[in-house]
Amino acid sequence: MFGGIHIELVRWSYSRRKMVRGYFDKFPNSTIYFRRIRRYYVVYSLDWNKNDPVMNKEDREQMQALLNRELGREIEYNQRKSRSG
């Protein structure tokens, strides 16, 4: 599905209204915040740690897909993707 290094969702938790924190194995020292947009979640912000690699677009896409799958919103996320091209 994605080229390059495979990322795993380690854990997630609700942060505040419409927000979820995600933790991923490729970025073990950073917290990635997702915000619900319509019926799916997208990366909104992050508390990045300098000991982790820099996040690129492919990383962000993969993390969004993993989190939406975990939260049962994969169909909504994929429908959004098909609309954007």
N, C-alpha and C positions, 0 to 999 in steps of 0.2 A: 504493500500500500504506500509506504513512504520510503524514499531513498535514504541513504546514510545511516546514522546510528539510530537504533530503535530505542524509544523512550518508554518507560513504564510508570504508570500512576502508582505511587507508593501508598498514599492516603489522601483523604479530602475531608473537609469539615465546613459546615455553614459558618459564615462570618457575620454578616448582618443582612438585612432585607435585600433580596435579589443578588447577594454576593456569596461566593464560595471560595475557600482557600484550597489550593491544590499543591501537593508535594510530589516531586518527580525524581526518579533515580539519577537522571543526568544533571540535575541541579539540586543536590542534597542539602545545600546550605541556604537556599533561597525559597521564598514563599511567593507563589503565583496566585493572584486574585482574579477571579472570573466574575463577570457581571451578566445577569440574565438580560438578554435583548430579545424581545418577543417571546419565543418558546424555547430558546436554546441559550447556551453560555459561550462567551468569548473572553479572551484575555483582556483584562481591564488595566491592571497595574501589577507591579511586582516589587518585592523587597529583595533586591538582588545582592548577593554576597560576592565579593571580588574573588573568592576562591573557586567559584563556579564558572563554567565557560559562558561566553557571550551567547545570548539567545538569538537565533535567526528566524526567518519567516517559516521555514519548514518545521522547526521546533514548535513554534506557536501553533501552527496548523495541527500538528500531531497531538499536542497537549489538549487542544480544544476538542478534537475528535475523541480522544480517550475519556475526557471528563464527561462529555455529552453522552457517550455510550454508557458510562458508569451510572449516570443519573437518569437513564431511560429517555434521553432526548436525541438519540442518534438520528432518527428519521427526520425530525425537525431541522437538525443541523445540516444533514445532507441535502434536504430540500432547499435550504438557504444557499448551499454551495452551488447547486445546479442553476439557481437563478443568477448567480454572479458570474457565470461563464464556464 
